[in-house]
């Protein structure tokens, strides 16, 4: 069975992903955890891409717990205006998550 991807963003990105044909939910930081609990129980979802501005430290810890306990992947996406500045940090985080090691990237 193919798993669905869902993007979760703040209100300022309301139309971005929907216009591109992706499924998108809009919420605040306070609404994120209850929203996630609602959707992680649905077996059709496998990848959650979450705007970094919504993720607090406690939610980040909960995401890691849910990832271990369920067959899900959570990706924290840097906000658009900071994407270029954080490109290396984001790539390093993804690599560290995927292979379990910190790497130095020269881009």
C-alpha positions, 0 to 999 in steps of 0.5 A: 500500500502506498503511503500518503504525504502530508505537509503541515504549515503555519497560516502564511503558507496556506496556499503553497502546497495545495496549489502544487497538488499536495495535501496540506494542513494549516495550524499553530504550534499549539494545535500541532500535537493534537493534529498529529495525534489525529492523523498518525492513527490513520494508516494511509499516512506515512510521511509528515513534513512539518514547517520548522516554525511550528516545532517546539523542543517538546514537540520535537521529542514527541515526534522522535518517540512517535517515529520509533513507535509507529511506521512513520517518518517526520521531516522538519522543513525550514521555512522558505525565507530561511531555506538558503541560510539553513540549507547546510544545517538541514542537510546535515540533520537529514543525514545524521537522522538517516545514518546516525552520524554527524557529517561535515558538508562542503557545498 
